[in-house]
């Protein structure tokens, strides 16, 4: 790592933000932009991607002035668990329903934590499921089943 980079964590997180931001801007170029009053399909990804790239640029610049610790090991198990939890949510949302999918999401992703304990995480998962059902089903009226077809509802 070059000596002018004093905080490798900020540097690499800034680089990742820049890559994703520029990717959104480049992908958005294939669509019509529109105007602020009449937005086209490219408007949101282009503006958001530009903001994301600017945030990344600020992180890279900050890494040259602020001292920080080096990058530790890459947490493979934890990242895989969070990815699996997200995929499980997508798979379970139709068949099992919103409440069960949220509980599984919180429990599996929570297992990635070193502080994982079943009862506290289960309490949070149930609370999140209730909150999610109240917001999306009751409050917004979205057509997502609370409990899916697998349970006969």
N, C-alpha and C positions, 0 to 999 in steps of 0.2 A: 504494500500500500504506500503510495507516495507520501512524503513527509508533510505536504501542505494540507492533507486531510487529517484533521485532528479528532474527528468523531466518526468512525466508520459506520455506526448504526444510522446516524442521520444521513450520511452520504448515500448508503445503499437504499434506504427507504425513499430518499428523494429521487434516486435513479428509477426505482420501480414506479413511483408516481408519474414521473416524466414519460416513461414508456407507455403506461396505460393511458395517460392523457393524450399523448400524440397518436396512439392507436385509435382512440375514439374520434379524434379530429380527422384522421386519414380515412377511416371507415365512413364517417359522416359526409365526406366529400362526394360520395356516390349518389347522394340524395339531394333534393332541392332544399335550399336554406329557408326561403320565406323571409318574413320581416318579424319584428318584435310584436306587432299587432296581429299578424297572421302567420304563425310559426309553421314552417315546413318540417318534414321528418328529420332533417339534418340539424335543425336549430339546437335542440336540447343536447344531443351528444357532442356537438361542436363546442358549444359554450361551456358545458360541464368538463369536457376534455381539456379545453384551454385553461380553465381554472385549476384543474388537477395538475396540469403540467407546470403552471406557475407556482403552485404549492410545492411541487417537487423541486423546482428550481430554487425556491427559498430554503428548502431543506438541504440541498447540496451546498448552497452558499453558506448556510449556518454551520455546516460541518467543517468549514475551513477556519472558523473563528472560535467555536466553542469546543472545549476538550471533552472527551467522553471515553467510555470504556470500549474495548475491542468487541468483536462479534464472537459470541460463544458457539456452542454446537448447534447444528440445525435440528430442531425438535421433530423428527420424522414421525414418531408414534403419535404425538399430539396433533400434528397437521393431518395425518391420515384419519384420526378419529373425528376431527371436525369436518373433513370432507365426507366421510361416511355418514355422519349425522345429517349433513345437508342433503345428500342423495337419498337417505332413508326418509327424510321429510317429504321430498318430492314424490317418492314411491308410495308412501302411506297416506298422503293427503286425500286421495280419492276413495280408496278402499276402506281405510280405517277412520278417516275423518280428521277434522282440524284438531280436536282436543288430543287425540292419541298421538297424532303426528308431532304436535308441539311437545308433549311429554317425552317422546322418544328423542326428539332433537335436543332438548335440554339435558336429558340423562346421558346420552352418548357423548355429546360435546363436553359436558361437565366432567366425564371420566378422564378427559385429557388433562384436567387440573391435578396438581400434586396435592391439593387440599380436598379432594373428592371424598365425601361421606354420603352414603345413600339417603338417609332421612332428610338432612337439610336440602339436598339437591332435589329430592322428590317433592318436598314442600314447595320449593321454588318452581319446579316443573308444573305442578298442579295449579299453583297461583298464576303462572304464565298462561296455562291453557284456559283457565277461567277468564282471565283478562282478554286474551286473544278472541275467544268466542264472543264475549260481550262487545268488544270493539267491532270485529268484522261481521259477525252474524247479526247481532242485535242492533248495534249502533249504525253500521253502514248498510246492513241488509244484503251483504254479498252472498251469492248462492253457493257457499261452501258448507258441506254437511258437518254438523258438530260431531256426529258419529256416522261413519260411512256404511256402505252396503254390506261390508263384512259382518256387521253386527245386526243386520236386519232392519235398520232404520231407514 
